[in-house]
Amino acid sequence: MGSRSKEILEQLNEVLIKRRNTLEIILPSIVFLIVNITLGFSYAVLVSMMSSFLFTIYKLLKGNSIKYSVLGFFGALFSVLVTRFLGRLEGYFLPGIAINFLIIVLSVLSLILRKPLVSWASHLSRGWSLNWYWHEKVRPAYTEVTLFWVLILSIKLVIQIFFFRLGNPDLFGTVNVITGWPLTVFILILSYVYGSWRLKNLNGPSVQEFEKGKKPPWKGQNKGF
């Protein structure tokens, strides 16, 4: 395996595996997909709710933090309540569609304000100096990746609306889970590959060089995005 592939796997491991809160939030969706394929939509909703609840109890008994488990559980619970209110099983995924739309809106607003959303996401994840992201030879990389997010998430939104209107809950559920975390991993990989390549080509300072006030020429950010 090449060094580039190893680097990407390390970054995914850092974001999606080492941070166990990610698993706690997406657990209901993983369970839902498996049960929906084997037993159908109604059972999938019930089992995903129960798995999230039992996982929360397990973490509580182990003395671990349960805030992200609770977030996953109440997210699934809210989806069930929406389903009951609308009287349509497809309503289970409407909160997710709403969140997707919100991310698109926030991304567009961040671009207008010249503070691209991907910069904030990276800052919260890595803790790098926020002012570094606004450097003229750094910001373009994050602006372009944010535009990529807007494009992909807009396509996803159109697909979600299309399958929601079909009125087939089993198909709609499967499509939504597939375009959930699998798509997210795909977006993260492409964002990292393009973003890190773009940073190098911009010839801007690395985070450390920026914080130390070093003058050009800079070595640039060699790892991470």
N, C-alpha and C positions, 0 to 999 in steps of 0.2 A: 504493500500500500504506500502511495506517494506521501510526501510530507504535507502536501496541500490537503489531501483527503484526511490525514490524521488530525490536522489542525481544525478542519470542519467538524469532525466527530468529537473532538475535545470541546469545541464551543457548544455543540448540541448537548453533550453530556453535562456541561456546566449549567445550561439553561433549563433543560428538560428532565434531567435525571437527578443530579445532585440536589437540586431544589425540589424536595419532596412535595412541597405545596402544589406544584403543577399536577402531579399525579392525583392528589386529593381532590382537585377541582374537576379534572376530566374523567375521574373514575365512573361517575354515573353515565357518561356518554359511551365509554368503552363497554360497560355492561349492557347498556341499551342496544348497541349495535349487535352484539352477540346473541342476545335473547330475541331481538326483533327478527333476525334471520331464521332462528330455529322455532320460535313459538308464536311470533306475531307481536303487533304493536301494543295491545293492551297489557299483555304479560311483561313486555319490555319496560313499560312505564312503571309498573308495580315493582319489578325486580330491581330496576335501577335505583328507585327510591329506597328500597329495603337495604340494598348493598351500601348505599351512601350512609344510611342511618346506622347500620351495624359497624361500619368502618369508623364512624365518629365515636361510637360507644367503646370500641376496641382501643382507640387512641386515648380516650378519657381514662380507661382502666389502666393503661400503661403509663399514665402520668405525663403524656406528651401534649403539646399544644394542639388544640382542635379547631382553631379559628378558620383554617382553610378547609377543613373537613366540613365544618358547619356551613361555610360559604357554598360549598358544593351541594350540600344537602338542601339548603334553603333555595338555592338556584333551581334545583330539580323540583322542589315543592311548589315554588312559584309557577313553574311551567305547567305542573299538574292543575293548579288552580285556574290558570288561564284556559287550559283545555276544558275544564268543567264549565267555566263561564261561557265559553263560545259554543260548547256542545259539539265541538269537532276535535278529533284526536290530533289533527295537524297542529292545533293550538299549542301543543307541547313545545314546539320549536319557535313559536313566535317571539319569545323574549330574546332568543339568540339572533333572530333576524333583526330585531330592534337594535341590539348591541352592534351588529355588523353595520347597520345604517349609521349609528352614532359615531363609530370609528371613522367611517368615510367622511362624515360632516366635520369631525374634529381634525382630520388630516387636511382637508381642503382649507379650513380656517387657519391651521398652523402654517400652511404654505403661503397664504395671503399675508400673514403676519411675519413671514420669513423666519419662523421658528419651527422647522419641520418636526412632525410628531415622532418620527423615528429617532430623532435626537433625544427627545425626552425619554423614550423607551430605553435607549442605550444608557442614558445617564442614570436612570433608576436601577437598571440592571448591573451596571459596572461601577457606578459611583465616580466616574470621571468628572473633571471640572466642567460645569455647564457652559462657562464662557468659551471653552475650547471649541465647542460645537458651532459657535457663531463666527469663528474665524473665517475669513473670506476664502481660504484655501482648504477648508474643511466642510463648511456648510453645503456646498454643491452636492457632495456625495450623499448626504442625508436628505437633501431636497429631492434628488432623483429617486432614491429608494422609497421615499414617502409617496412620490408620484406612482411608482410601481405598486405600492400597497393600494392606492386609490383605484387603480385599474383592475387589479385582481379581485379586490373586495367588491367592486361594482359589478363585475361579471358574476361573482358568487351571488350577489343580491338578486340579480336578474334570474339566475337559475333557481334560487329559492322561491321567488315569487311565482315563477312558471310552474314548478312542481306543487306548490301550495294550491294553485288554482285548478290543478288536475283532480284534486279531491281523493287521492289515493294515499292514505296515511302510512302504509307499509313502505311504499316506494319513496314517499316524501321523507320519512324518517331515515331510511338508509342513505339517501342522497345527502341529507343534512349532516349526518355523522361523518360520511366520507369527505365532505367539503369542510369539515371541522378541523380536528387536529392533524389528520394527514395533510390537508392543504396548508395548515399553519407551519408544519415542519418544512414543507416544500418552499413556502415563502421565506422562512428563516434562512434556509440554505442559500437560496438565490440572493437574498438580501446581503448575506455575509460575503458570498463570493464576489458579487458585483461591488458592494460597498467598500470592501477592503482593497480591491483592485483600483477603484476610483480614487480612494484616499492616496494611494501611492502615486498615481498619475497626476494628482493635483500638486504634489510636491510641497505639501503643507507641513507644519510641525507635528511631532508626536505629542501626546498628552504631557509627557515628562518635559519635553523641550519647551512647550508652551508655558507650563507652570514655572519653569526656571527662567523664563524670559529670554531664551536663546535667540540669536539672530540667524537669518538664513545664510548659507544653505542649510537645510534641515535634513536629518536622516529620515524623518517621517515615521508614521505609525506602522510598525511592521506586523502587528498581530492584534486582532480584535477589531470590532466595528461598533 
